[in-house]
Amino acid sequence: MRKLMIFALAFGAGTVLCQYLLPEGWWVWTAAAALPLGVGLSRLWRGRRRRAAVIAAFGLALGMAWFAGYAALYLSPAEELVGQQETVTVELLDYAEKSNYGSRCTVRVLGRGLRGRAVYYGSYELLDLEPGSWVTASATYDSAGTIRGEGSTYYTSQGVFLRLYGRGGEDVSPGHAGELRFLPQRMARRLKEAVGRLYGDPARGFITALLTGERDGLDQQSYSDLSEAGLMHITAVSGLHCGFLIALLGLLVLRRQRLTALLGYPVLLFYMVMVGCTPSVVRSCVMVGLALLAPLLGREGDAPTSLSAALLAILLANPFAVASVSLQLSFAAVAGLLLPAPRVYAALDAHRPKVKAGKWAGKAWSFLAGTLSASVGVMVFTAPLSAAYFGTLSLVSPLSNLMVLWMAPVLFAGAMVVTVLGAFLPAAGALAFVPDLLARYVLWAAGTLAKLPGHSVRFNGQAAVLWLVLVYVLLGACLLSKDGGRKYVFAAVAAAVTLAAVRALPMMIVKGDALTVVAVDVGQGAGTLLHSGDVTALVDCGSLNAGDGPGAAVADAMYTYGWKKLDYVGLTHYHEDHAGGLAELLARVEVDQLLLPQLLDDDSQGELQKEVLALAERYGAAVTYVEEPSELALGEASLTVYPPLTAGDTNERGLTFLCTSGRFDLLITGDMNGKTEGLLVEAHDLPDIEVLMAGHHGSKYSTSEELLDAVTPEVGVISVGENSFGHPTPEAMGRMARAGMTIYRTDLQGNILIRVHSFS
């Protein structure tokens, strides 16, 4: 009986109950009741089952008690400080990285008796500091468990229980910088710097992610392609990397098993700290470490027990880690390898071609069957998580793994050896072309597969979610049925047919030449799709909430309705919430022409304009500066673009878009204020319109009465998300209500579809 596995799984179940289901006040009482209740129910069984029930009850109770105690010791004291401002001293636990308005770094708060870590947001000065340095500054405490008024597990699952915002006047001292305990962080920094010197773009970003798990260096195209092709798992440091590392170590010590085991565990621990102790790498190090030590202790390796031990180790260190997406995906992937993958392999192996042992055809078949069975097994357990967290499922991942995994060990080992040597011996850079070439092959394969029709499923509607539920119902029916292998063929055909129907339904809704408008929910930003005939245009693509992925949201909407390219992309002005998603969009969607306002002098948004122009050059999109009113054909509709009307800040120097289809008109004014709206009314003969995209996300300074009186809109669409500006404001909402307008909001309704039917 696997006692450790039973205890660990029950312990994990206890933390899950506290994290997701039980109110905080119930944690201790439920834990106290779980043990006697479990022991009482165990009386229903005898022997091994009774012992298993008692162990499970004890594990469940201890899991809930541990979660409650951890919250009381780590989270509660931090939450009591939220909103306070005081002078605080922090110790940097890693190198700082750039943020939107300075830098941020994981720190330890000194002198306050706080447990756990915090994130400190400070000046650019932190970027030059070593781990271990001390920073003293006036700072405001903010919650790590609540972000923008909503509960969040993003920070707490990483062991971060407080956020601090520096208020300037930072005093820096060496502290403990240079100590041996920060050697892994210094080595990681040295490794990243060596990658930057040795490899070219885009290989350097991929190799950095491969060796350290840090994806910030990936350019947007590489990130998109790896995600779409289902290959992003290569950049998540896990068992694949730890296995490669131990294999490389084994080669270096001439495959001496005992020496490999003795040296392997310290190497794994150092590597684990160096790449940041993410749940996936901790899980991998525990499992690989136990596999190394088992022969030395005269024990056989047991993967389920090792997996359970890894889970227990992570949750003892931080029970809030149970909410980590990395942990859930990592353990689900391993569970897929342990449970369904062997059955899939056995089914494939039954059709193995009859060849002599040792022949290349037999080895190729073994690799093919092994890779496919592993990919399918992992998908079975990770697909619901991918759908829930990322809204997508790559269908080509088995093919992607076939194309890439055969050379992944060579790429990892080669990149690690060359980079480590290159960090200390510049002459080793001559060998960098090999990892560089292999990395480019991986990115080429990802980009090729990401362009295949039907390469992924998007879960941006209930129909797709119901399809996934149907797939698992069919899979369950197949497992319970005693029929032959034909049942799986039937299930696969049924899944494919229903998926085709799910994909076709929204396309049928917008089929035809009539104008279709989609106000895409991009968070606190704007993105409006216009489609008629076979022409598609987009006005704005951005969001202030970087995690919302405005470019991905627009690309997903186009995927839903079957629109394959953008003939025009117009930007009202150069602000992040209107233009910041272009890189993400262009990585997935072909764009013919950009319609832009011209900045005649250098201002605060000049850099963003340069980024937009660089993207246009990279992806071959033509650029048109709108300096006089222009009318563009949009299928059966037309799109009129008006140039900027006035000087002033960037909001007032933007373009205006009027879309017309028969007697239907829609107006987009960007972020211009009421004064500029008045100039727009005076300068152009605007028609009575049906739909107004409310100005500046519902700001009180936009959507003026003068504009409403001039164009008399019937419907107002507000593109808005979670924000600290108070958008949409009562003033703007009141003006639209008094004008008799029906109001829709993307933060409440999501994507808003407007379909024009023979409105002439």
N, C-alpha and C positions, 0 to 999 in steps of 0.2 A: 504494500500500500504506500503510495507516495504522500507521506504525511506533510512534508514541506509544501508540496504543490497545493494540497487541500487547504492548508492554513493560509498560504499566500493569496490564493484566489478569494478566500472568504475575507481576508483582511482588505484586499482590494475592493471587494463588494461593499464593505463597510464604508470606505472612503467615498465610493461612488454615491451611496445613499446620502451621505452628509453633503456632498458637493452639489448634487443635482435634485434630490427629492425632499429631504427632511428640512423643515425650518430650523434655524439655529437653536432655538430653545428646546428642541426635541433631541438634540444629539446625545447628551449625557444620559437622559432617561431611557432612550431607546437602546443605548449601549448597555445600560444596567439590566434592561429586560431581556436582551438578546441571549445572554449566556444561560440563565436558568430556563428560558423557554426552549432553547436548543437542546439542553441536556434533558429536559422533560420529554421533548419529541423523540429523542434518541431511544427512549424506552420502547418505541414501536419496532425497533430492529434488534438484531443480535450480532455478536461477533464483530467482523470488520466494518459492517455498515454502521453499527452503533459507535465504534471508535471514530469513524470518519465524521459522523454527525456531531460528536462532541468537539472534535478538532475544528470543524467548520463553525460551530457556534462560538467557540473561543476566539477564533480568528475574526469573525464578524464583529463581535463585541469589542475586541481590542482595536480593530480598524476604526470604528466609530469613536471610541474613547481617545485614540491617538489623534484623530482629526480634530476633535473638540479641544483637547489639551494644546495641540499645536496652534490652533487658532487663538486660544487665550494667551499663549506666550509670545507669539510672533505677530499676528495680525491685529489683535485688539489694541495693544499699546501704540502701534503705529497709527491706527485709525483715530485714537484720542488726540493726536497732534494735528489732524487735518484742519487747515484754515489758519493755523498759527504762523507767525513770522518771528524768527529769532536768528541770532548768530549761531552758526553751526559749523563744526569741523568734520570733514569726511575724509576717508582714505580711499584713493582710487584702487579698484581691484583689477582693472584692465586699462588698456589704452582707450582714450576718448575717441569718439567719432563725431563727424559733423551732423548737426541737426538743422532745422529750418532757420533758426535765428542764433546759432552759436554752436555749441557742442553738447554731447551728453555722454555719461559714463556710468557704469555700475560701480557703486561705492558701498562702503560700510560707514555708518554714522558713529562717531566717537563720542564718548562721554555722556550718552543719553540712556544707556542700558537697553538699547533696542537690539533685538535679535533679527537675524536675516539680513538681506541686502536691500539697497534702495537704488533708484536711478536719479542722478543729479544732472540738471540742465544748467549749464553755465556758459562762460564766454569761450571764444576761440582759443584763449590762452591755454585751456586744458589740453588742446591737441598736441602740445609740446611736452607734456608731462609723462613721466614714467609711472607704471603701476607701483603702488606703495606710497606715492606722494600724498601729502596732506593739503587740503584746501579749506580755508576758513572764510566764510562769507555770510552775509545776511540772506536768508532763504525762507521761502514759504512752503509749508508742508501741504502736499496734496495726496489724495487717496490712490492706492494702487489697485484696490478692489472695485473702484467705481470710476468709470471714464465717461465724461459728458452726461452725467446723471444716470447712467445705466450700469448695472453690475457687470463686471468683466473678470475673466480668469486669465487674461493675457499675461499680466505681470506676476500674479500670485503663483501660477503654475511654474514659473521660472525661479521661484524663491525670492521674488522682489515684493516687498510689502509696503513701500512708501515711495512717493515721488517728491523731489525737492527742486524748486525753481529759484536759482540764484538771482539776487537783486543787485549785483555789481559789487565792486570793491573787494575782489577776491585777494586773499593773502595766501601765498603758496610757500610751503616748506618741504624739504626733502622727505621727511617722515621715514618710512621704511623702504624707500625706493632702492633697488639694487639687491635686495635680499634674495636668498636662494629660493624662497617659496614663490617668487614671481618669475622664476626661470622659464616655465612653460609659456607664459604670456610673451616674454621677450623672444623666445624661440619662434613662436607663431608670427610675431612681427617681422623677425628676420626672414622667415620663410616667405611671407607675403611680399616683402621688398625684393627678394630674390626672384620671385615669379614675375614681378613687374619689370625687372631688368632683362630676364632671360627670354620671355615669350612675347609675341606680338598679339594684337587684337585680331579676332575675339578670343583666341586661345587662352590668353592670360587670365581672363575672368573665369573661364571654365576650370582651368587648372587650380586656381585659388579655391574655388568652390569644392573641387574634387578632393583636395588635400586637407582643407580646414573646415569645410562646411559653410564658409561665409559666402553668401550669394550676392552681396552688394556690388561686387565687381563685374557681375554678368551684365552685358549690355541688354537692352530691352528685347532685341530680336532673338538673342540666344535664350533668354529667360522664357520668352513666349514659345519658341520652338520646342525646348525641352519639356515644358509643361504640356503642350499640345500632343507631343509624341509619347507621353508617359515615361520620360526618361529623367525626370527631376530627381528621382530617388537616388541616382548616382551621386548627386551632390549633397545628399543627407548622410553624414558620416554614420555608418552603421556596421552591421556584421560583415558586409562585403569588404569594407575598408580594413576592419580589424583582421579579417582573414587574410587579406592581401599583405598586411603588415607583418603578420606572423609568418606567412609563407616566405616573404622576403628575408626576414630574420633567419628562418631555417636555412635558406640558401647561403647566407653569409657565414653561418656556423657549420656548414657542410652537413646539414640535415641530422645533427645530433639531437635526438629527441629530448633527452634530459636537460641538456644545455639550453635548447630552445624554450623549454618550459620554464626553467629558472630565470632566464633573461626576459622571456616574453611578457610575464605579468608586470614587472616594473615598466617595461616599454609601453604596454597598453595603458597603464595608469598615467604615465607622463603624457601620452598622446591624448587621453581622455581629458585631462586638464587643459592641454594646449588648445583643443578645439572647442572648449567651453562647457563640457559636462552636460551636453544635451541629453534628454532621456534616451534617444536612440543609440548614442555612443556608450552611455552608461550600461544600457541593456546588453549591448554587444560585448563590451569589455568583461562584464560579469560572466556571460555565457561562454565566450572564448576562453576566459581565464579558467573557469571550471573545467572546460574540456582539456586544457593544458595540464591542470593539476591532477585530474582523475587518474591517469596512468601512474603518476608518481605516488599516489596514495593507494594504489591497488584497487581502484574502483572503476567501473564502466561509466562512460558518459551517458547522461540521461537528459535529452533536450527539454522535455516538458518540465522536469524539476529545475534545470538551469534557468529556463525562462521564468518560472515562478520565483526563483531566488532573486533574479534580476528585478522583477516587479517589486518584491518585498524590500529590497535594498533601496530602490528609488523612493518608494512611499514612506519608508522610515526616515529618509533624509528630508522629504517634503511631501506630505500627503496631498497637498494641493496640486501636485504634479499629475494627479489622475485626470485633470482637465486639460492637460497639455495635448495639443493636436499631434505633436511629434511623438509623444509616448503612445497615444492611441493608434496612430498609423503604424508605428514600429512594431508594437506587439501584435496588432492585427495581421501584419505582413508575415511575421514569424509563425503565428497560428495557422495562417494559410499554407505555409510551407510544411508544417507538421501534420496537418489534418487532410485537406482535400488533395494537395499536390501528389502524395504517393498513390492515391487512387487513380488520379488522372494519368500518372506515369505508367501504372500497371495496365490501364486500358490502351494506351498508346503502344506499350511494349508488346502487347499481344499481337500487334500487326508488324512487328519487327521483320525486316527482310531477311531471308535466309542467306547469310554470308558466313564465311569462316571467321573464327575468333581472331581478333587482331587486325582484320581488314579495315581500311579507311572508311568503307561504307558503314560498317557496324559502329565505328566510333562516331561518325557523323550523325547516325541515327540516334545514338545515345545522347549526344549533345542536343540534337533537335528535340527529342522527347523530353529531356530533362529541363531545357529552357522553357518549352511550351507549358509543361506541367507546373513548373514553378510560377510562371507568369499567371496562368489561370488560377492556381491556388491562391496566390496573393490577391488577385482581383476579387475573388469570392468574398474575402473578408474585408477588403479595404474599399470596395466600391460604395457602400453606403456612407462611409466616412468622407470619401471624396465628394460625393453628391451633397452631403450636408455642409461641409466646410468650404468647398471650392466651387460647388455648383457645376461640376463637369466630371466626365469619366472618359478617359482615353481608350478607344476600342482597338487602337493599333499597338498598344504596349507589348503584347506578345511578339509581334513582328519587330518592334523596336529593340526588344531585348535580344532577339536572334541576330540582329544586325550589329549589335554593340557589345554584348557581354562577352563574346569570345575574345575580345582584345582588351577588356577592362583591366584584367590583372597586369598586362604588359604596360598599359598606359599609367596605372597607379604606381607600379614599381618604378618604371622609368622616370616618371615625373618626380617622385619622392627622392630617388637617388640623385638625379641631375640637379634638382633644386637645392637639396642639402649641400651637395658639393659646390654648386654655384654660389651659395651663400658665403662660402669661405674661400673658394678657389675660382677666381674669375675665368681661368682657362677652361673650366668645365662647361662654360656657356656654349662651346663648340658642339656639345652633344644635345643641346636644347631642341634642335630641329626635329628629333624623333618624337618626343612627347607633344611638341607643337603640332606636328603633322597628324598624329593620332587624335589629338583633341579636335582639330579641324574636321577630321572624319566623323567624329561623334556629332558635332554640330551640323555637319552637312546631312547626315542621316536623319537627325531630328527635324531639320528644316524640310527635307524631302517628304518625310512621312506626315508632317504637320499640314502639308498642302493637299493630301489625299482627300477626296470627297468622302464625307461620312466618317472622318477619323475620330470623332468624339461625339459624345452626347452632352447637351447642355440642359441642366435642370433648372430652367428659368420659368417653369410653369407646372401646374398640377398634373398635366397629362404625362410629362416625362417622369415625374415622381411615381405616378401610378404604374407606368411601364416598368420601372425598376422593381416595384413591389411584385408585379406580375412575374418578372423573371425569377425572383426568389420563390414565389409560389410554385412555379413550374419546376424549379430545381428541387424543392422539397418533395414534390409529387414524384419526381424521378427517383429520388433516393428511397422513398417509401415503396415504390412499385417494384414488383419482381419480374417485370418484363425484361426483354433483352436490351441491347445497346440502341435499338431503334428509337427508344423513348427519348434519348438525348438528342437525336436528330430531329424528332418532332418538336421538342422543346426549343431547339435552336431556331427552327423555321418559324415557329409561333412567335418567338421573341423578335426575330427579324421583321416579320410582317407587321406586328403591332408597333414596332419602332418606326417603320416606314409610315404607318398611319399617323403616329404622333407627330412626325416631322411634317407630313403633308397638310395636316389640319390648319395650322396658322397660315401656311402659304396659300391655301384655298381662300381664306378670309380676305386676303389682300390681293387676290388675283385680279388681273384686269388693268386697264389704263387709268382708272380713277386715282385721284390724289390720295395718298396715305401719309399721315403725319404721326410721328412717334416722339413724344417728349420722354426721353430716356431718363430713368432714375439714376443719376450719377452722384447722389449725395448733395453736398453744398456746392453746386456748380451748375453747369448747363450743357445740354447736348440735345439737339432737335434734328431728327431725321425727316427728310421730305422725299417721297418717291411717287413717280408717275410714269406710266409706260415702262420703259426699260432704263430710266434715268433716276439716279439716287443722289441726293445732296445731304450734307450735314452742316448745321450751323452750330459752332462751338463744340468743344470736347474737353472738359476739365472738371476738377473738383478740389476743394480744400481738404477733403478727407482722403489722404493718399491711399488708405487701405481700401477705399471703395472701388478703385480701379476704373476710372471713367472710360478709358479707351476700351477695356475689356467689356464694360457694360454696353457700349455702343456696338462693338463687334458681335456680342451675344445677341443683341436685338436684331441685327442684320441677319445673323444665322437663323434666328427663329422664323423670319419672314422670307428667307431665301434670297436676300439681296447680296450679291457676290462682290460688288465693287462700288466705290464712290466716285462719281463723275466730278463732284465739286465738294470741297470742304471750305467753308467760310468761317472766319474768326471775327467776332464783333470787335474784340480788343485783346491786348496782350496782358492777361492776368491768368494766374494758375488755375483759377476755377472756371476758365473758359478755354484755355489752351494747353493746360498741363498734361492732358491725356493723349496728346498727339503721338508721342513715341510709342506708347502701348497700342494705339489704334493702327498706326502704319506698319507695325510688326505683324499684324494679322490681316489687314485689309488693303487692297490695292486702291490708290488714290490717283486720279488723273490731274486735278488742278486745285491749287490753293488760292482762295480769294482773301486778301489781306489788306489791312490799313497800313499806310506807310508812316513810320515815325520819322519826322523830318529832323529831329535832333536827338541827342543821346539823353535818355531819361532812365528812371528806375526800372523800366521794362525793356530797355534796349537789349539786355542779355537774353531775355526770353524770345525776343524777335530773332536774334542770332541762332538760338537753338531751333526755332521753327524753320528757318532758312536752311540750316544744316540738315535737318530731317528731310526737307524737300529735295535737296541735292542727293542725299543718300538713296532715297527711294524713287528718284526720277519723276517727281511731281512738278508740273509747271506752276509757276508763281505769277499771279496777277495782282498788282496793287490797284485797288479801286479808288480812282480820283475824280470820277464823275458818274452819275447814275448809269447803270448798265442793266439791261434785261437779258436774261439767259433762258433758253428753252429747257423746260423740265417735263419732258414727255408731253402730255396733254395740258400741262400747267405751265406757268412761267415763274421765274424768280428774279425780282428786281432788287438790285443792291445799290444802296445810297452811300456816298462817301461820308467821311467825318464832317461835322458841321462847325466845330469850334476848336480853339486851343484849350489848354487846361490840362487836368490830369488824364490818365489813360482811359478812365471810364467815359470821358466826354469826347474822346478822339477815336471813336469806334465806328464800325459800319452798322447800317440798318438793313434788314432783309424783309421784303414783302413778297409772299408767295400767293399767287392768284390762280384759281381754277374756276372758270366761268364767273359766277357771281360770288364765289367763296374767296375770302381774303384772310390771310394770317400775317400778323406783324410781329417781328422780333427786334427789340430795341437794345438788347444787351444790358449794360449797367448804367446807361445815361440817366442823369437826374432830371427833375422837372423842368429846369430852365432850358436844358438842351432839347427836351421833348418839345418845348414851345418853339424852338428854332426849327425843329423838324417839321412841325405843322405849318409854319410860315413858309419854309423853303420848298415844300413839295405838296402836290395836290393828292393827298392820301384819300383813298376811298373809305366808305363805311366798311368796317371789317367784321368778320364773324368771331375770330379768335385772336386774342392778344396774349403773347408770352409776357407775363408781368415783368416789368423792369427791375433789375437788380435784386432778383429773388424775393420780391415783396418788401423792399426797403421803403421806409416812410418818405424818402426823398424822391422816389420814382413813381411811375404810374399816376401822373398828375391829373387833376380834374380837367385841365386844358386839353390834354391828350385824349382823355376819355370822351369829352364833349365833341372833339373833332372827328374821332373815328368810330364812336358808338359801338364798341365790341359787345357781343352777346355772351362770350365765354372767356374766362381768364384762366390761364394755366401757369402755375407757379412752380418753377424748378428750384427745389430747396431741399436741404438735408439738415442733419444735426449741426447746430452752429451756436456761437456765443454772441451773435449780432442782434438776436431777437427777430430774425426773419422767419416767416412773413410778419410784418408789423401790424398792429391793430389799425393804424392810420391808413395803410395801403388797402387792407382788407375792407375797411369801412368805405373807402372811396369806390371800390369795385362793387360792393353790395348796393350802395346808393345808386350806382349806374345800372342796376338791374342785371348784373352779370352772374352767371353760374361759375363757381370757382372750383377748380381741380388742383390738387397738389401732389407732386411726385413723392413727397415724404409720407403721404397717407395712402395714395392709390398705386404707388409704384409707377411702372411705365404706363403712359397715357396714350392710347391709340385713338386717332381721329381719322375717320374714313369718309371721304366726300363722294356722295352718290348722285350723279347727274344733277349737280347744283348749277343750273344755267338759267 
